[in-house]
Amino acid sequence: SASLKLYVYIETANLDGETNLKIRQALPETARFLEIKDLSLFTGTVECEQPNRHLYEFTGILKETSKHTTSYYLLRTLPLGPDQVLLRGAMLRNTNWVFGIVIYTGHETKLMKNSTSAPLKRSTVDKLTNTQILMLFFILIVLCLLSAIFNELWIKMHIPGDWYIGIDDLISVNFGYNLLTFIILYNNLIPISLQVSLEVVRFAQANFINMDTDMYHEESDTPAVARTSNLNEELGQVKYIFSDKTGTLTRNVMDFKKCSIAENIYTLAETPQETQLVKDLQSGHPASHHIREFLVLLSVCHTVIPEKSNINDEIQYHAASPDEQALVRGACRFGYVFDTRTPQHVEINALGTRERYEILNVLEFTSTRKRMSVIARVPGGQIKLYCKGADTVIYER
């Protein structure tokens, strides 16, 4: 449908490591281009900023022109922002194709601008042995120099005597030859085999990690893989792990379990009609108005994109975060099914009754606000503000 071509979700894990999906949307003025013939009739130019490495910033304009005989006339100027840019390295999630124009290529793309050479990772033992080997090499050079100097002095002191030693032959040998001789004699001072032994031990340890059954994940059939063996000896020294968010170390699976409305706790059942929530809503319970507003909020206040499967008409939800997806699925389990989104409105199937809510504005969730709101015109014509967020922020309001 046209709405699916207007909104797309992208995953930027290759760019910034974030696994949550981000929304990108086309301009409403260009959303009508659903076929190649429509696109071929469009003429215009794009003016934008110079290539830079900022992933979340973009400034540009699209100038739509109309060709009249041999000259072009400017029809309108449309603003372009980061929401209209699909970055190289990002993955499309809820759409199969898009029409677009390439702005940056090659080394000018933001992916290449942010690429840096991989740092060399070395363990503490590695750094220590390298330092010690350099020190031993320095000591070896000093010993060889001293030995070569004393060798020259000794030979000069024993000339012309001690003919049986063959001093006449030693006199013809230069200082550099003596120095090289002593380096060969003292070379056992540097333990070259130590480095080889350490690498063999690390290789064996990496194989033990790969064969560890406790680190095997049965669901995805994924064993542990040691991609480098340089840091094996550091693993036993890990005492504290600092993580920027919970999803880094946990499975981050969100599922709707139960909710509390007007001091009543409701849980899910096999079908919506079996839940106490739907029974209270349909029987005229004193809290039925609050229940309805709660379900409308769950099914309207979000940025989720629905996609219908061609096989069994099952709706698949694409969300920027797993908790938002879980809330929409929870409303769906209670009978308030969100199934249609356009740039101007959303439609829900409320226990068999189709309702349309005009979205006037969306106040996005940020780490500072800790909440997300939508201003919507309800079917009755009223304008309402639906808000959801963290308890610390919602309670004080």
C-alpha positions, 0 to 999 in steps of 0.5 A: 500500500502507499502508506508502506512506501512512505514510512520505512524502518532501518537498522543501523547496527553496522553504523552505530551499533544500535539494534533498535529500528529507526523511522525514515519517511519520504516527503508527502509531496513525493509519496505519490511516486509508486510506479516508474512512470510517475518517477520519470515525469518528475524533474528537479535538483537536490542541493545539500551540505558537503560530505561529513561524518555526522550520522544523525544530521543532514541538511538539504533541499529538493527543488522541483522544476517543470520543463517548458520548451528549452528552459526550466521553471521552479515549481516549489522547494521542499526541505530535506532532513535526516528523516529522508536519508537512507545511509549506506550500511543501514538495512531496510526492514519493512519494505522491499523497494524504494525510489531514491537518488544517490547523494554521496558515493564512495569515500564521501558516504557517512559510513566511509567518513566514520571508518577507522583502522582496527586497533591492535589489541594486545594483552598485558602479558604480551606488552610485558614480554615485549618490554622484557625482550627489548630490555634483554636485546639492549643488554645483549648489545651492551654485553657484545660491545663491551666484549668486542672492546675488551677483545681489542684491548686484550689483543693489543696487550699480548702483541707480539707474544703468545704466538701459539694462540694465532694473534697475527690472524686475530689482528686482521679481523675488524671490530664489526666481525668481533661484534657479530661473533659475540652477538652469535655467542650471546644470542641465547640471552633473548628467549625467542621461543617464549613468544612461540610458546605463548602463541601455541598456548593461546591457540589451544585456549581458543580451541577450548573456548570454541568447544565449551558446551556451557557457551553453546546456544541451542535455540540458534545453534550457535557455539562460542567463537574465539575470533582472536586469541590475543586476549585469552589471558585477560578473561580470567581477570574480569571482575566488573562489567559496565554496560550502557543499557540492559539490552546489551547483556540480556535477551531484551525480550518484551512481552505484555503480561498484565496491566492495572486500570482504575485499581483493577489488575487485568491479565491476558486470556486465550481470546479477547472475549475471555478476558475480564477486561473486555467483560468489564468494558462491555458490561458497563463497569464503572471503570469502562471509560478508563479501560477504553481510553487505556486501550485506545492509548496503547493502540494509537500512541506509538510509531509502530508500522503494521505490515500484513502478511500475504500468507494468512493476513497476520499483521506483523508490527515493526517498531523502533523499540521492543517495548513499544511493539509489546504494548501494541501487541498487548492491545491487540490481545485485548481486542483493539487491533491496530492495522492501518497507518497513513501520514495523516491518520491511524485506524484500529479495529476496536472489538469489531468496530473500525475507528479512525484517529487523525494524528495531528502531532507526534511528540517523540520519545527522548532520553530527556522527556522520558515519555512519548505523546500524540495529539489526535482527533478522535472519531467524535471530533474531540482533540485529545492528548495521549501520553505514555512514559516512565512512571517517574515522569508520568506520576508527577503529571 
